[in-house]
Amino acid sequence: NISEVVECHFTTGKYDMFIKIYAKNNYHLLNIIHDRLQPLGVVRTETLISFHEALKRQISVTFN
């Protein structure tokens, strides 16, 4: 259980998973990836840093 992980999605295509992490700075992010994710078997990562959330929308979905 890694408290900084707030979302985890299994994906199709080039990547197996998308993991959203909240880190206080780049060193903290490095620590999470290197010391806490890699021991779980994560072999390779690609990091994207969001500078600003321009839109956040929640929708209601109904399934029959």
N, CA, C, O and CB atoms as a CASP TS submission, in Angstrom:
PFRMAT TS
TARGET T0000
AUTHOR 0000-0000-0000
METHOD Language model
MODEL 1
PARENT N/A
ATOM      1  N   ASN     1       0.841  -1.179   0.000  1.00  0.00           N
ATOM      2  CA  ASN     1       0.000   0.000   0.000  1.00  0.00           C
ATOM      3  C   ASN     1       0.887   1.243   0.000  1.00  0.00           C
ATOM      4  O   ASN     1       1.638   1.480   0.946  1.00  0.00           O
ATOM      5  CB  ASN     1      -0.957  -0.003   1.219  1.00  0.00           C
ATOM      6  N   ILE     2       0.793   2.033  -1.068  1.00  0.00           N
ATOM      7  CA  ILE     2       1.590   3.247  -1.217  1.00  0.00           C
ATOM      8  C   ILE     2       0.634   4.432  -1.163  1.00  0.00           C
ATOM      9  O   ILE     2      -0.135   4.653  -2.098  1.00  0.00           O
ATOM     10  CB  ILE     2       2.419   3.238  -2.559  1.00  0.00           C
ATOM     11  N   SER     3       0.677   5.184  -0.087  1.00  0.00           N
ATOM     12  CA  SER     3      -0.325   6.236   0.135  1.00  0.00           C
ATOM     13  C   SER     3      -0.299   7.324  -0.930  1.00  0.00           C
ATOM     14  O   SER     3      -1.321   7.970  -1.161  1.00  0.00           O
ATOM     15  CB  SER     3      -0.114   6.863   1.489  1.00  0.00           C
ATOM     16  N   GLU     4       0.830   7.545  -1.580  1.00  0.00           N
ATOM     17  CA  GLU     4       0.923   8.576  -2.617  1.00  0.00           C
ATOM     18  C   GLU     4       0.246   8.171  -3.924  1.00  0.00           C
ATOM     19  O   GLU     4      -0.014   9.025  -4.772  1.00  0.00           O
ATOM     20  CB  GLU     4       2.371   8.900  -2.884  1.00  0.00           C
ATOM     21  N   VAL     5      -0.042   6.882  -4.099  1.00  0.00           N
ATOM     22  CA  VAL     5      -0.760   6.416  -5.291  1.00  0.00           C
ATOM     23  C   VAL     5      -2.241   6.692  -5.079  1.00  0.00           C
ATOM     24  O   VAL     5      -2.855   6.172  -4.147  1.00  0.00           O
ATOM     25  CB  VAL     5      -0.500   4.885  -5.566  1.00  0.00           C
ATOM     26  N   VAL     6      -2.818   7.529  -5.971  1.00  0.00           N
ATOM     27  CA  VAL     6      -4.224   7.906  -5.823  1.00  0.00           C
ATOM     28  C   VAL     6      -5.108   7.274  -6.890  1.00  0.00           C
ATOM     29  O   VAL     6      -6.325   7.211  -6.717  1.00  0.00           O
ATOM     30  CB  VAL     6      -4.364   9.412  -5.875  1.00  0.00           C
ATOM     31  N   GLU     7      -4.519   6.802  -7.994  1.00  0.00           N
ATOM     32  CA  GLU     7      -5.267   6.102  -9.041  1.00  0.00           C
ATOM     33  C   GLU     7      -4.358   5.064  -9.675  1.00  0.00           C
ATOM     34  O   GLU     7      -3.143   5.249  -9.750  1.00  0.00           O
ATOM     35  CB  GLU     7      -5.809   7.097 -10.118  1.00  0.00           C
ATOM     36  N   CYS     8      -4.958   3.969 -10.130  1.00  0.00           N
ATOM     37  CA  CYS     8      -4.220   2.929 -10.844  1.00  0.00           C
ATOM     38  C   CYS     8      -5.157   2.329 -11.885  1.00  0.00           C
ATOM     39  O   CYS     8      -6.230   1.828 -11.547  1.00  0.00           O
ATOM     40  CB  CYS     8      -3.676   1.825  -9.861  1.00  0.00           C
ATOM     41  N   HIS     9      -4.749   2.380 -13.156  1.00  0.00           N
ATOM     42  CA  HIS     9      -5.584   1.902 -14.255  1.00  0.00           C
ATOM     43  C   HIS     9      -4.806   0.876 -15.078  1.00  0.00           C
ATOM     44  O   HIS     9      -3.647   1.119 -15.416  1.00  0.00           O
ATOM     45  CB  HIS     9      -6.053   3.084 -15.152  1.00  0.00           C
ATOM     46  N   PHE    10      -5.411  -0.251 -15.405  1.00  0.00           N
ATOM     47  CA  PHE    10      -4.850  -1.164 -16.392  1.00  0.00           C
ATOM     48  C   PHE    10      -5.233  -0.616 -17.758  1.00  0.00           C
ATOM     49  O   PHE    10      -6.379  -0.216 -17.960  1.00  0.00           O
ATOM     50  CB  PHE    10      -5.367  -2.644 -16.189  1.00  0.00           C
ATOM     51  N   THR    11      -4.297  -0.591 -18.699  1.00  0.00           N
ATOM     52  CA  THR    11      -4.523   0.056 -19.987  1.00  0.00           C
ATOM     53  C   THR    11      -4.233  -0.887 -21.148  1.00  0.00           C
ATOM     54  O   THR    11      -3.667  -1.966 -20.971  1.00  0.00           O
ATOM     55  CB  THR    11      -3.664   1.304 -20.106  1.00  0.00           C
ATOM     56  N   THR    12      -4.632  -0.457 -22.328  1.00  0.00           N
ATOM     57  CA  THR    12      -4.286  -1.168 -23.555  1.00  0.00           C
ATOM     58  C   THR    12      -3.219  -0.364 -24.280  1.00  0.00           C
ATOM     59  O   THR    12      -2.975   0.798 -23.953  1.00  0.00           O
ATOM     60  CB  THR    12      -5.542  -1.389 -24.464  1.00  0.00           C
ATOM     61  N   GLY    13      -2.590  -0.985 -25.261  1.00  0.00           N
ATOM     62  CA  GLY    13      -1.603  -0.261 -26.056  1.00  0.00           C
ATOM     63  C   GLY    13      -0.201  -0.398 -25.501  1.00  0.00           C
ATOM     64  O   GLY    13       0.177  -1.441 -24.967  1.00  0.00           O
ATOM     65  N   LYS    14       0.565   0.677 -25.638  1.00  0.00           N
ATOM     66  CA  LYS    14       1.993   0.674 -25.318  1.00  0.00           C
ATOM     67  C   LYS    14       2.288   0.409 -23.839  1.00  0.00           C
ATOM     68  O   LYS    14       3.320  -0.174 -23.508  1.00  0.00           O
ATOM     69  CB  LYS    14       2.599   1.992 -25.717  1.00  0.00           C
ATOM     70  N   TYR    15       1.395   0.830 -22.957  1.00  0.00           N
ATOM     71  CA  TYR    15       1.646   0.723 -21.521  1.00  0.00           C
ATOM     72  C   TYR    15       0.700  -0.278 -20.880  1.00  0.00           C
ATOM     73  O   TYR    15      -0.423  -0.464 -21.348  1.00  0.00           O
ATOM     74  CB  TYR    15       1.502   2.088 -20.848  1.00  0.00           C
ATOM     75  N   ASP    16       1.148  -0.921 -19.812  1.00  0.00           N
ATOM     76  CA  ASP    16       0.325  -1.877 -19.071  1.00  0.00           C
ATOM     77  C   ASP    16      -0.547  -1.193 -18.027  1.00  0.00           C
ATOM     78  O   ASP    16      -1.684  -1.596 -17.782  1.00  0.00           O
ATOM     79  CB  ASP    16       1.206  -2.914 -18.400  1.00  0.00           C
ATOM     80  N   MET    17       0.009  -0.148 -17.417  1.00  0.00           N
ATOM     81  CA  MET    17      -0.705   0.529 -16.330  1.00  0.00           C
ATOM     82  C   MET    17      -0.464   2.029 -16.388  1.00  0.00           C
ATOM     83  O   MET    17       0.566   2.499 -16.870  1.00  0.00           O
ATOM     84  CB  MET    17      -0.268  -0.027 -14.962  1.00  0.00           C
ATOM     85  N   PHE    18      -1.446   2.762 -15.882  1.00  0.00           N
ATOM     86  CA  PHE    18      -1.311   4.195 -15.634  1.00  0.00           C
ATOM     87  C   PHE    18      -1.494   4.375 -14.136  1.00  0.00           C
ATOM     88  O   PHE    18      -2.535   4.011 -13.589  1.00  0.00           O
ATOM     89  CB  PHE    18      -2.361   5.056 -16.471  1.00  0.00           C
ATOM     90  N   ILE    19      -0.503   4.927 -13.478  1.00  0.00           N
ATOM     91  CA  ILE    19      -0.562   5.137 -12.033  1.00  0.00           C
ATOM     92  C   ILE    19      -0.411   6.625 -11.758  1.00  0.00           C
ATOM     93  O   ILE    19       0.555   7.249 -12.197  1.00  0.00           O
ATOM     94  CB  ILE    19       0.542   4.315 -11.290  1.00  0.00           C
ATOM     95  N   LYS    20      -1.363   7.187 -11.037  1.00  0.00           N
ATOM     96  CA  LYS    20      -1.311   8.603 -10.666  1.00  0.00           C
ATOM     97  C   LYS    20      -0.776   8.706  -9.246  1.00  0.00           C
ATOM     98  O   LYS    20      -1.309   8.107  -8.312  1.00  0.00           O
ATOM     99  CB  LYS    20      -2.718   9.279 -10.785  1.00  0.00           C
ATOM    100  N   ILE    21       0.292   9.482  -9.114  1.00  0.00           N
ATOM    101  CA  ILE    21       0.994   9.625  -7.839  1.00  0.00           C
ATOM    102  C   ILE    21       1.047  11.099  -7.464  1.00  0.00           C
ATOM    103  O   ILE    21       1.296  11.951  -8.317  1.00  0.00           O
ATOM    104  CB  ILE    21       2.428   9.024  -7.916  1.00  0.00           C
ATOM    105  N   TYR    22       0.815  11.400  -6.202  1.00  0.00           N
ATOM    106  CA  TYR    22       1.037  12.748  -5.684  1.00  0.00           C
ATOM    107  C   TYR    22       2.363  12.741  -4.939  1.00  0.00           C
ATOM    108  O   TYR    22       2.543  11.990  -3.980  1.00  0.00           O
ATOM    109  CB  TYR    22      -0.141  13.214  -4.749  1.00  0.00           C
ATOM    110  N   ALA    23       3.296  13.588  -5.388  1.00  0.00           N
ATOM    111  CA  ALA    23       4.603  13.707  -4.746  1.00  0.00           C
ATOM    112  C   ALA    23       4.888  15.182  -4.477  1.00  0.00           C
ATOM    113  O   ALA    23       4.469  16.052  -5.240  1.00  0.00           O
ATOM    114  CB  ALA    23       5.724  13.075  -5.629  1.00  0.00           C
ATOM    115  N   LYS    24       5.605  15.458  -3.385  1.00  0.00           N
ATOM    116  CA  LYS    24       5.852  16.856  -3.012  1.00  0.00           C
ATOM    117  C   LYS    24       6.941  17.513  -3.849  1.00  0.00           C
ATOM    118  O   LYS    24       6.982  18.738  -3.964  1.00  0.00           O
ATOM    119  CB  LYS    24       6.228  16.937  -1.556  1.00  0.00           C
ATOM    120  N   ASN    25       7.831  16.701  -4.438  1.00  0.00           N
ATOM    121  CA  ASN    25       8.882  17.231  -5.312  1.00  0.00           C
ATOM    122  C   ASN    25       9.465  16.070  -6.123  1.00  0.00           C
ATOM    123  O   ASN    25       9.065  14.919  -5.947  1.00  0.00           O
ATOM    124  CB  ASN    25      10.006  17.960  -4.479  1.00  0.00           C
ATOM    125  N   ASN    26      10.405  16.381  -7.003  1.00  0.00           N
ATOM    126  CA  ASN    26      10.977  15.349  -7.874  1.00  0.00           C
ATOM    127  C   ASN    26      11.735  14.282  -7.094  1.00  0.00           C
ATOM    128  O   ASN    26      11.689  13.107  -7.456  1.00  0.00           O
ATOM    129  CB  ASN    26      11.904  15.985  -8.891  1.00  0.00           C
ATOM    130  N   TYR    27      12.432  14.674  -6.030  1.00  0.00           N
ATOM    131  CA  TYR    27      13.155  13.693  -5.227  1.00  0.00           C
ATOM    132  C   TYR    27      12.183  12.721  -4.553  1.00  0.00           C
ATOM    133  O   TYR    27      12.447  11.520  -4.490  1.00  0.00           O
ATOM    134  CB  TYR    27      14.023  14.400  -4.170  1.00  0.00           C
ATOM    135  N   HIS    28      11.076  13.233  -4.058  1.00  0.00           N
ATOM    136  CA  HIS    28      10.054  12.379  -3.449  1.00  0.00           C
ATOM    137  C   HIS    28       9.499  11.404  -4.485  1.00  0.00           C
ATOM    138  O   HIS    28       9.305  10.225  -4.190  1.00  0.00           O
ATOM    139  CB  HIS    28       8.912  13.235  -2.846  1.00  0.00           C
ATOM    140  N   LEU    29       9.243  11.897  -5.700  1.00  0.00           N
ATOM    141  CA  LEU    29       8.759  11.035  -6.780  1.00  0.00           C
ATOM    142  C   LEU    29       9.777   9.947  -7.105  1.00  0.00           C
ATOM    143  O   LEU    29       9.413   8.782  -7.263  1.00  0.00           O
ATOM    144  CB  LEU    29       8.455  11.866  -8.036  1.00  0.00           C
ATOM    145  N   LEU    30      11.044  10.320  -7.204  1.00  0.00           N
ATOM    146  CA  LEU    30      12.106   9.344  -7.455  1.00  0.00           C
ATOM    147  C   LEU    30      12.123   8.270  -6.377  1.00  0.00           C
ATOM    148  O   LEU    30      12.266   7.086  -6.681  1.00  0.00           O
ATOM    149  CB  LEU    30      13.470  10.041  -7.525  1.00  0.00           C
ATOM    150  N   ASN    31      11.978   8.674  -5.127  1.00  0.00           N
ATOM    151  CA  ASN    31      11.959   7.735  -4.012  1.00  0.00           C
ATOM    152  C   ASN    31      10.791   6.767  -4.125  1.00  0.00           C
ATOM    153  O   ASN    31      10.956   5.569  -3.894  1.00  0.00           O
ATOM    154  CB  ASN    31      11.888   8.485  -2.688  1.00  0.00           C
ATOM    155  N   ILE    32       9.622   7.266  -4.476  1.00  0.00           N
ATOM    156  CA  ILE    32       8.445   6.401  -4.617  1.00  0.00           C
ATOM    157  C   ILE    32       8.677   5.372  -5.717  1.00  0.00           C
ATOM    158  O   ILE    32       8.420   4.183  -5.526  1.00  0.00           O
ATOM    159  CB  ILE    32       7.181   7.239  -4.925  1.00  0.00           C
ATOM    160  N   ILE    33       9.162   5.832  -6.867  1.00  0.00           N
ATOM    161  CA  ILE    33       9.370   4.923  -8.001  1.00  0.00           C
ATOM    162  C   ILE    33      10.477   3.920  -7.700  1.00  0.00           C
ATOM    163  O   ILE    33      10.289   2.717  -7.875  1.00  0.00           O
ATOM    164  CB  ILE    33       9.712   5.718  -9.273  1.00  0.00           C
ATOM    165  N   HIS    34      11.625   4.406  -7.250  1.00  0.00           N
ATOM    166  CA  HIS    34      12.794   3.542  -7.066  1.00  0.00           C
ATOM    167  C   HIS    34      12.678   2.618  -5.857  1.00  0.00           C
ATOM    168  O   HIS    34      12.974   1.427  -5.951  1.00  0.00           O
ATOM    169  CB  HIS    34      14.032   4.387  -6.927  1.00  0.00           C
ATOM    170  N   ASP    35      12.251   3.161  -4.734  1.00  0.00           N
ATOM    171  CA  ASP    35      12.279   2.393  -3.486  1.00  0.00           C
ATOM    172  C   ASP    35      10.989   1.642  -3.178  1.00  0.00           C
ATOM    173  O   ASP    35      10.998   0.695  -2.391  1.00  0.00           O
ATOM    174  CB  ASP    35      12.583   3.307  -2.353  1.00  0.00           C
ATOM    175  N   ARG    36       9.867   2.059  -3.799  1.00  0.00           N
ATOM    176  CA  ARG    36       8.598   1.441  -3.420  1.00  0.00           C
ATOM    177  C   ARG    36       7.889   0.740  -4.569  1.00  0.00           C
ATOM    178  O   ARG    36       7.228  -0.274  -4.345  1.00  0.00           O
ATOM    179  CB  ARG    36       7.692   2.476  -2.845  1.00  0.00           C
ATOM    180  N   LEU    37       8.004   1.248  -5.796  1.00  0.00           N
ATOM    181  CA  LEU    37       7.353   0.577  -6.926  1.00  0.00           C
ATOM    182  C   LEU    37       8.236  -0.510  -7.535  1.00  0.00           C
ATOM    183  O   LEU    37       7.751  -1.606  -7.820  1.00  0.00           O
ATOM    184  CB  LEU    37       6.983   1.597  -7.995  1.00  0.00           C
ATOM    185  N   GLN    38       9.518  -0.227  -7.738  1.00  0.00           N
ATOM    186  CA  GLN    38      10.396  -1.218  -8.356  1.00  0.00           C
ATOM    187  C   GLN    38      10.483  -2.522  -7.569  1.00  0.00           C
ATOM    188  O   GLN    38      10.513  -3.582  -8.193  1.00  0.00           O
ATOM    189  CB  GLN    38      11.772  -0.643  -8.515  1.00  0.00           C
ATOM    190  N   PRO    39      10.525  -2.509  -6.237  1.00  0.00           N
ATOM    191  CA  PRO    39      10.527  -3.782  -5.511  1.00  0.00           C
ATOM    192  C   PRO    39       9.260  -4.614  -5.733  1.00  0.00           C
ATOM    193  O   PRO    39       9.264  -5.820  -5.485  1.00  0.00           O
ATOM    194  CB  PRO    39      10.696  -3.519  -4.037  1.00  0.00           C
ATOM    195  N   LEU    40       8.177  -3.980  -6.197  1.00  0.00           N
ATOM    196  CA  LEU    40       6.942  -4.718  -6.492  1.00  0.00           C
ATOM    197  C   LEU    40       6.976  -5.366  -7.874  1.00  0.00           C
ATOM    198  O   LEU    40       6.040  -6.072  -8.248  1.00  0.00           O
ATOM    199  CB  LEU    40       5.739  -3.787  -6.392  1.00  0.00           C
ATOM    200  N   GLY    41       8.053  -5.130  -8.641  1.00  0.00           N
ATOM    201  CA  GLY    41       8.180  -5.733  -9.958  1.00  0.00           C
ATOM    202  C   GLY    41       8.059  -4.763 -11.114  1.00  0.00           C
ATOM    203  O   GLY    41       8.080  -5.186 -12.270  1.00  0.00           O
ATOM    204  N   VAL    42       7.933  -3.475 -10.838  1.00  0.00           N
ATOM    205  CA  VAL    42       7.888  -2.480 -11.914  1.00  0.00           C
ATOM    206  C   VAL    42       9.276  -2.406 -12.530  1.00  0.00           C
ATOM    207  O   VAL    42      10.256  -2.107 -11.848  1.00  0.00           O
ATOM    208  CB  VAL    42       7.424  -1.068 -11.386  1.00  0.00           C
ATOM    209  N   VAL    43       9.350  -2.682 -13.833  1.00  0.00           N
ATOM    210  CA  VAL    43      10.640  -2.760 -14.512  1.00  0.00           C
ATOM    211  C   VAL    43      11.000  -1.446 -15.196  1.00  0.00           C
ATOM    212  O   VAL    43      12.164  -1.044 -15.198  1.00  0.00           O
ATOM    213  CB  VAL    43      10.626  -3.887 -15.532  1.00  0.00           C
ATOM    214  N   ARG    44      10.008  -0.777 -15.774  1.00  0.00           N
ATOM    215  CA  ARG    44      10.269   0.446 -16.539  1.00  0.00           C
ATOM    216  C   ARG    44       9.139   1.436 -16.298  1.00  0.00           C
ATOM    217  O   ARG    44       7.977   1.046 -16.184  1.00  0.00           O
ATOM    218  CB  ARG    44      10.414   0.137 -18.060  1.00  0.00           C
ATOM    219  N   THR    45       9.481   2.710 -16.220  1.00  0.00           N
ATOM    220  CA  THR    45       8.468   3.746 -16.033  1.00  0.00           C
ATOM    221  C   THR    45       8.680   4.868 -17.038  1.00  0.00           C
ATOM    222  O   THR    45       9.779   5.053 -17.561  1.00  0.00           O
ATOM    223  CB  THR    45       8.507   4.298 -14.592  1.00  0.00           C
ATOM    224  N   GLU    46       7.619   5.607 -17.299  1.00  0.00           N
ATOM    225  CA  GLU    46       7.690   6.864 -18.038  1.00  0.00           C
ATOM    226  C   GLU    46       6.925   7.874 -17.200  1.00  0.00           C
ATOM    227  O   GLU    46       5.777   7.633 -16.824  1.00  0.00           O
ATOM    228  CB  GLU    46       7.097   6.737 -19.514  1.00  0.00           C
ATOM    229  N   THR    47       7.550   8.990 -16.910  1.00  0.00           N
ATOM    230  CA  THR    47       6.968   9.963 -15.999  1.00  0.00           C
ATOM    231  C   THR    47       6.452  11.174 -16.762  1.00  0.00           C
ATOM    232  O   THR    47       7.160  11.758 -17.582  1.00  0.00           O
ATOM    233  CB  THR    47       7.990  10.393 -14.951  1.00  0.00           C
ATOM    234  N   LEU    48       5.204  11.541 -16.477  1.00  0.00           N
ATOM    235  CA  LEU    48       4.600  12.766 -16.988  1.00  0.00           C
ATOM    236  C   LEU    48       4.233  13.610 -15.780  1.00  0.00           C
ATOM    237  O   LEU    48       3.642  13.106 -14.825  1.00  0.00           O
ATOM    238  CB  LEU    48       3.341  12.471 -17.896  1.00  0.00           C
ATOM    239  N   ILE    49       4.579  14.887 -15.814  1.00  0.00           N
ATOM    240  CA  ILE    49       4.270  15.781 -14.705  1.00  0.00           C
ATOM    241  C   ILE    49       3.228  16.785 -15.166  1.00  0.00           C
ATOM    242  O   ILE    49       3.416  17.468 -16.173  1.00  0.00           O
ATOM    243  CB  ILE    49       5.547  16.503 -14.187  1.00  0.00           C
ATOM    244  N   SER    50       2.134  16.873 -14.432  1.00  0.00           N
ATOM    245  CA  SER    50       1.068  17.825 -14.741  1.00  0.00           C
ATOM    246  C   SER    50       1.372  19.161 -14.072  1.00  0.00           C
ATOM    247  O   SER    50       1.580  19.229 -12.860  1.00  0.00           O
ATOM    248  CB  SER    50      -0.315  17.282 -14.280  1.00  0.00           C
ATOM    249  N   PHE    51       1.395  20.218 -14.874  1.00  0.00           N
ATOM    250  CA  PHE    51       1.623  21.557 -14.330  1.00  0.00           C
ATOM    251  C   PHE    51       0.337  22.206 -13.835  1.00  0.00           C
ATOM    252  O   PHE    51       0.354  23.002 -12.896  1.00  0.00           O
ATOM    253  CB  PHE    51       2.267  22.440 -15.377  1.00  0.00           C
ATOM    254  N   HIS    52      -0.797  21.853 -14.487  1.00  0.00           N
ATOM    255  CA  HIS    52      -2.067  22.498 -14.144  1.00  0.00           C
ATOM    256  C   HIS    52      -3.214  21.623 -14.632  1.00  0.00           C
ATOM    257  O   HIS    52      -3.189  21.141 -15.764  1.00  0.00           O
ATOM    258  CB  HIS    52      -2.159  23.927 -14.763  1.00  0.00           C
ATOM    259  N   GLU    53      -4.205  21.419 -13.797  1.00  0.00           N
ATOM    260  CA  GLU    53      -5.403  20.674 -14.187  1.00  0.00           C
ATOM    261  C   GLU    53      -6.403  21.675 -14.766  1.00  0.00           C
ATOM    262  O   GLU    53      -7.009  22.448 -14.025  1.00  0.00           O
ATOM    263  CB  GLU    53      -6.021  19.885 -12.962  1.00  0.00           C
ATOM    264  N   ALA    54      -6.574  21.659 -16.095  1.00  0.00           N
ATOM    265  CA  ALA    54      -7.424  22.639 -16.774  1.00  0.00           C
ATOM    266  C   ALA    54      -8.904  22.291 -16.679  1.00  0.00           C
ATOM    267  O   ALA    54      -9.751  23.183 -16.728  1.00  0.00           O
ATOM    268  CB  ALA    54      -7.024  22.750 -18.228  1.00  0.00           C
ATOM    269  N   LEU    55      -9.224  21.008 -16.545  1.00  0.00           N
ATOM    270  CA  LEU    55     -10.621  20.585 -16.488  1.00  0.00           C
ATOM    271  C   LEU    55     -10.719  19.304 -15.681  1.00  0.00           C
ATOM    272  O   LEU    55      -9.926  18.381 -15.867  1.00  0.00           O
ATOM    273  CB  LEU    55     -11.205  20.384 -17.910  1.00  0.00           C
ATOM    274  N   LYS    56     -11.687  19.250 -14.788  1.00  0.00           N
ATOM    275  CA  LYS    56     -11.987  18.015 -14.066  1.00  0.00           C
ATOM    276  C   LYS    56     -13.495  17.866 -14.084  1.00  0.00           C
ATOM    277  O   LYS    56     -14.219  18.740 -13.608  1.00  0.00           O
ATOM    278  CB  LYS    56     -11.417  18.033 -12.587  1.00  0.00           C
ATOM    279  N   ARG    57     -13.961  16.771 -14.627  1.00  0.00           N
ATOM    280  CA  ARG    57     -15.396  16.571 -14.793  1.00  0.00           C
ATOM    281  C   ARG    57     -15.781  15.187 -14.303  1.00  0.00           C
ATOM    282  O   ARG    57     -15.130  14.201 -14.648  1.00  0.00           O
ATOM    283  CB  ARG    57     -15.811  16.758 -16.265  1.00  0.00           C
ATOM    284  N   GLN    58     -16.811  15.110 -13.519  1.00  0.00           N
ATOM    285  CA  GLN    58     -17.394  13.842 -13.087  1.00  0.00           C
ATOM    286  C   GLN    58     -18.704  13.671 -13.836  1.00  0.00           C
ATOM    287  O   GLN    58     -19.495  14.610 -13.925  1.00  0.00           O
ATOM    288  CB  GLN    58     -17.612  13.798 -11.527  1.00  0.00           C
ATOM    289  N   ILE    59     -18.941  12.489 -14.372  1.00  0.00           N
ATOM    290  CA  ILE    59     -20.188  12.228 -15.087  1.00  0.00           C
ATOM    291  C   ILE    59     -20.902  11.047 -14.456  1.00  0.00           C
ATOM    292  O   ILE    59     -20.285  10.202 -13.808  1.00  0.00           O
ATOM    293  CB  ILE    59     -19.923  11.962 -16.583  1.00  0.00           C
ATOM    294  N   SER    60     -22.203  11.000 -14.653  1.00  0.00           N
ATOM    295  CA  SER    60     -23.012   9.894 -14.162  1.00  0.00           C
ATOM    296  C   SER    60     -23.258   8.932 -15.316  1.00  0.00           C
ATOM    297  O   SER    60     -23.715   9.340 -16.384  1.00  0.00           O
ATOM    298  CB  SER    60     -24.356  10.401 -13.554  1.00  0.00           C
ATOM    299  N   VAL    61     -22.959   7.666 -15.105  1.00  0.00           N
ATOM    300  CA  VAL    61     -23.128   6.651 -16.143  1.00  0.00           C
ATOM    301  C   VAL    61     -24.102   5.603 -15.631  1.00  0.00           C
ATOM    302  O   VAL    61     -23.977   5.120 -14.506  1.00  0.00           O
ATOM    303  CB  VAL    61     -21.762   6.002 -16.536  1.00  0.00           C
ATOM    304  N   THR    62     -25.081   5.255 -16.473  1.00  0.00           N
ATOM    305  CA  THR    62     -26.061   4.235 -16.122  1.00  0.00           C
ATOM    306  C   THR    62     -25.900   3.051 -17.062  1.00  0.00           C
ATOM    307  O   THR    62     -25.881   3.225 -18.281  1.00  0.00           O
ATOM    308  CB  THR    62     -27.506   4.799 -16.185  1.00  0.00           C
ATOM    309  N   PHE    63     -25.786   1.857 -16.511  1.00  0.00           N
ATOM    310  CA  PHE    63     -25.678   0.642 -17.308  1.00  0.00           C
ATOM    311  C   PHE    63     -26.969  -0.152 -17.177  1.00  0.00           C
ATOM    312  O   PHE    63     -27.532  -0.266 -16.088  1.00  0.00           O
ATOM    313  CB  PHE    63     -24.459  -0.210 -16.867  1.00  0.00           C
ATOM    314  N   ASN    64     -27.432  -0.697 -18.291  1.00  0.00           N
ATOM    315  CA  ASN    64     -28.659  -1.507 -18.286  1.00  0.00           C
ATOM    316  C   ASN    64     -28.342  -2.957 -18.044  1.00  0.00           C
ATOM    317  O   ASN    64     -29.248  -3.789 -18.006  1.00  0.00           O
ATOM    318  CB  ASN    64     -29.419  -1.356 -19.601  1.00  0.00           C
TER
END
